[in-house]
Structures are given as C-alpha cells and as structure tokens.
Amino acid sequence: MELVTLKTFDQYFSAHILSARLEDAGIQVYLLDEHTVTIDPILTNAIGGIKLAVAKEDEQAARELLGLYEEEARGRSHCPNCGGHQFLLLPARKPGNILLALFTWIFSGFAVAGKQLYRCQDCGFESELMPVDAKPAENN
C-alpha cells in the first residue's frame, strides 16, 4: 500500500488530535517517525518531524477533512484588537530567544526551542496563546 504524507508535526499531541479526528471519519491514519521524535526531540528537524500519512486512495477525502478542520479552527480564533482570523506563529523577538540561538550556534548540537507568539496578519496584534472566541475591541 502506498502512503501519502499530508502534514508534519514537531509535537506528538497535535499529530494525535488530527489523527483521531480522521480516524473518527473512517480514514486509516499512520503516524510515521512518532517514536523517534518523541524519544529524541533533537532529531525532529533532521528527520522531518512526525508525519501524518494516509493510504493513497484516502488522500482526497483526508485533505478535504483537514481543510474543514483548519477552517473550523480559524473561525474560532478572532483577534481581540480587530476581529481578524488570520494568524502566523512566529518566534518571539525576546532577549531569551537571542541567547538560545547564540548557545545553539556555539554548541551546535543541542537545539532548544525559543518562545513563539501568534501575530494577527491584519493589525499586527501579538499573543503567546491563540486568541479564541474574543470579540474585537470597539473603537471609540
């Protein structure tokens, strides 16, 4: 059976949430390299993360469901500043992240993930957590 990779993850819990949703819809899901990434997270980038794969014949249905799930998640997230739905997950520009990058470069064997934040693509609002079900601020 030929497998097709639909999405990759750097953390197992996100992979399991999506795999459970697809399996509930009757699609057989395979999580490739899950054990390697979970046991040794340093190898995540080297092997390409945890791969969510399905059989070639289930690819179209699985992609449609993933699209629906992503649209549903975007619909629940609203920027508290402008009400926008488009967010980017970016590394935070903090002194701690700069130090982590410097130590990673110097020791070049042990990478530590820095802080990340969500930025609204419409107004630039930033938050450490994805803003969910917030209403836009009223401009007086």
C-alpha positions as a Markdown table, in Angstrom:
| # | Residue | x | y | z |
|---|---|---|---|---|
| 1 | Met | 0.0 | 0.0 | 0.0 |
| 2 | Glu | 1.3 | 3.4 | -1.0 |
| 3 | Leu | 1.2 | 6.1 | 1.8 |
| 4 | Val | 0.9 | 9.8 | 1.2 |
| 5 | Thr | 2.1 | 12.3 | 3.9 |
| 6 | Leu | -0.5 | 15.0 | 4.5 |
| 7 | Lys | 1.1 | 17.0 | 7.3 |
| 8 | Thr | 4.1 | 17.1 | 9.6 |
| 9 | Phe | 4.3 | 17.9 | 13.2 |
| 10 | Asp | 7.1 | 18.7 | 15.7 |
| 11 | Gln | 5.0 | 17.6 | 18.7 |
| 12 | Tyr | 3.1 | 14.3 | 19.1 |
| 13 | Phe | -0.1 | 15.7 | 20.7 |
| 14 | Ser | -1.0 | 17.8 | 17.7 |
| 15 | Ala | -0.5 | 14.8 | 15.5 |
| 16 | His | -2.7 | 12.6 | 17.7 |
| 17 | Ile | -5.5 | 15.1 | 17.7 |
| 18 | Leu | -5.7 | 15.3 | 13.9 |
| 19 | Ser | -5.2 | 11.5 | 13.5 |
| 20 | Ala | -8.1 | 10.8 | 15.9 |
| 21 | Arg | -10.4 | 13.2 | 14.0 |
| 22 | Leu | -9.5 | 11.5 | 10.7 |
| 23 | Glu | -9.9 | 8.0 | 12.2 |
| 24 | Asp | -13.3 | 9.0 | 13.6 |
| 25 | Ala | -14.3 | 9.8 | 10.0 |
| 26 | Gly | -13.2 | 6.3 | 8.9 |
| 27 | Ile | -9.8 | 7.1 | 7.4 |
| 28 | Gln | -6.9 | 4.8 | 8.5 |
| 29 | Val | -4.0 | 7.1 | 9.6 |
| 30 | Tyr | -0.4 | 6.3 | 10.1 |
| 31 | Leu | 2.0 | 8.4 | 12.3 |
| 32 | Leu | 5.5 | 7.9 | 10.9 |
| 33 | Asp | 8.6 | 8.7 | 12.9 |
| 34 | Glu | 6.5 | 9.4 | 16.0 |
| 35 | His | 8.5 | 7.3 | 18.4 |
| 36 | Thr | 11.8 | 8.8 | 17.2 |
| 37 | Val | 10.7 | 12.4 | 17.6 |
| 38 | Thr | 9.0 | 11.7 | 21.0 |
| 39 | Ile | 12.1 | 9.9 | 22.4 |
| 40 | Asp | 14.7 | 12.3 | 21.0 |
| 41 | Pro | 13.2 | 15.7 | 20.0 |
| 42 | Ile | 16.6 | 17.0 | 18.9 |
| 43 | Leu | 16.1 | 14.8 | 15.8 |
| 44 | Thr | 12.8 | 16.4 | 14.8 |
| 45 | Asn | 14.3 | 18.7 | 12.1 |
| 46 | Ala | 16.7 | 16.1 | 10.9 |
| 47 | Ile | 14.0 | 13.5 | 10.1 |
| 48 | Gly | 11.3 | 16.0 | 9.2 |
| 49 | Gly | 9.1 | 15.6 | 12.2 |
| 50 | Ile | 6.1 | 13.3 | 12.8 |
| 51 | Lys | 4.4 | 12.6 | 9.5 |
| 52 | Leu | 0.7 | 12.1 | 9.3 |
| 53 | Ala | 0.1 | 9.7 | 6.4 |
| 54 | Val | -2.9 | 8.0 | 4.8 |
| 55 | Ala | -3.3 | 5.5 | 2.0 |
| 56 | Lys | -3.2 | 7.0 | -1.5 |
| 57 | Glu | -6.9 | 6.1 | -2.1 |
| 58 | Asp | -7.9 | 8.1 | 1.1 |
| 59 | Glu | -5.8 | 11.1 | 0.2 |
| 60 | Gln | -8.6 | 13.3 | -1.3 |
| 61 | Ala | -11.1 | 12.7 | 1.5 |
| 62 | Ala | -8.4 | 13.2 | 4.2 |
| 63 | Arg | -7.3 | 16.5 | 2.6 |
| 64 | Glu | -10.9 | 17.7 | 2.4 |
| 65 | Leu | -11.4 | 16.9 | 6.1 |
| 66 | Leu | -8.1 | 18.6 | 7.1 |
| 67 | Gly | -9.3 | 21.7 | 5.2 |
| 68 | Leu | -12.6 | 21.7 | 7.1 |
| 69 | Tyr | -10.8 | 21.3 | 10.4 |
| 70 | Glu | -8.4 | 24.2 | 9.7 |
| 71 | Glu | -11.3 | 26.4 | 8.6 |
| 72 | Glu | -13.2 | 25.5 | 11.8 |
| 73 | Ala | -10.1 | 26.4 | 13.9 |
| 74 | Arg | -9.7 | 29.7 | 12.0 |
| 75 | Gly | -13.4 | 30.5 | 12.6 |
| 76 | Arg | -13.0 | 30.1 | 16.3 |
| 77 | Ser | -9.9 | 32.4 | 16.5 |
| 78 | His | -10.6 | 36.1 | 16.5 |
| 79 | Cys | -8.1 | 38.9 | 17.0 |
| 80 | Pro | -9.2 | 40.8 | 20.1 |
| 81 | Asn | -8.0 | 44.0 | 18.5 |
| 82 | Cys | -9.5 | 43.9 | 15.0 |
| 83 | Gly | -11.6 | 40.7 | 14.8 |
| 84 | Gly | -9.3 | 39.2 | 12.1 |
| 85 | His | -9.0 | 35.4 | 11.6 |
| 86 | Gln | -5.5 | 35.1 | 10.1 |
| 87 | Phe | -2.6 | 34.4 | 12.5 |
| 88 | Leu | 1.0 | 33.5 | 12.0 |
| 89 | Leu | 3.0 | 31.5 | 14.5 |
| 90 | Leu | 6.4 | 33.3 | 14.8 |
| 91 | Pro | 9.4 | 33.3 | 17.0 |
| 92 | Ala | 9.2 | 36.0 | 19.7 |
| 93 | Arg | 11.8 | 38.7 | 19.5 |
| 94 | Lys | 13.0 | 38.5 | 23.1 |
| 95 | Pro | 16.5 | 38.6 | 24.6 |
| 96 | Gly | 16.0 | 35.0 | 25.8 |
| 97 | Asn | 15.5 | 33.8 | 22.2 |
| 98 | Ile | 18.6 | 35.6 | 21.0 |
| 99 | Leu | 20.6 | 33.9 | 23.8 |
| 100 | Leu | 19.2 | 30.5 | 22.9 |
| 101 | Ala | 20.1 | 31.0 | 19.3 |
| 102 | Leu | 23.6 | 32.0 | 20.3 |
| 103 | Phe | 24.1 | 29.0 | 22.5 |
| 104 | Thr | 22.7 | 26.7 | 19.9 |
| 105 | Trp | 25.1 | 28.1 | 17.4 |
| 106 | Ile | 28.1 | 27.8 | 19.8 |
| 107 | Phe | 27.3 | 24.3 | 21.0 |
| 108 | Ser | 25.7 | 23.3 | 17.7 |
| 109 | Gly | 24.4 | 20.0 | 18.9 |
| 110 | Phe | 21.6 | 20.8 | 21.3 |
| 111 | Ala | 18.8 | 23.0 | 20.0 |
| 112 | Val | 16.3 | 24.4 | 22.3 |
| 113 | Ala | 13.0 | 25.9 | 21.1 |
| 114 | Gly | 12.6 | 29.5 | 21.8 |
| 115 | Lys | 9.4 | 31.3 | 22.7 |
| 116 | Gln | 6.8 | 31.7 | 20.0 |
| 117 | Leu | 3.8 | 34.0 | 19.6 |
| 118 | Tyr | 0.8 | 34.4 | 17.3 |
| 119 | Arg | 0.6 | 37.6 | 15.2 |
| 120 | Cys | -2.5 | 38.8 | 13.6 |
| 121 | Gln | -1.9 | 39.4 | 9.9 |
| 122 | Asp | -4.4 | 42.2 | 9.7 |
| 123 | Cys | -3.3 | 44.5 | 12.6 |
| 124 | Gly | -0.1 | 43.1 | 14.0 |
| 125 | Phe | -1.6 | 42.2 | 17.4 |
| 126 | Glu | 0.7 | 39.6 | 19.2 |
| 127 | Ser | -0.2 | 37.0 | 21.8 |
| 128 | Glu | 1.5 | 34.0 | 23.3 |
| 129 | Leu | -1.7 | 32.0 | 23.0 |
| 130 | Met | -4.0 | 31.7 | 20.0 |
| 131 | Pro | -6.9 | 34.2 | 20.7 |
| 132 | Val | -10.1 | 32.2 | 20.8 |
| 133 | Asp | -13.7 | 33.5 | 20.8 |
| 134 | Ala | -12.6 | 37.0 | 21.6 |
| 135 | Lys | -14.6 | 39.9 | 20.4 |
| 136 | Pro | -13.0 | 42.9 | 18.6 |
| 137 | Ala | -12.3 | 46.0 | 20.7 |
| 138 | Glu | -14.7 | 48.8 | 20.0 |
| 139 | Asn | -13.0 | 51.9 | 18.7 |
| 140 | Asn | -14.4 | 55.0 | 20.5 |
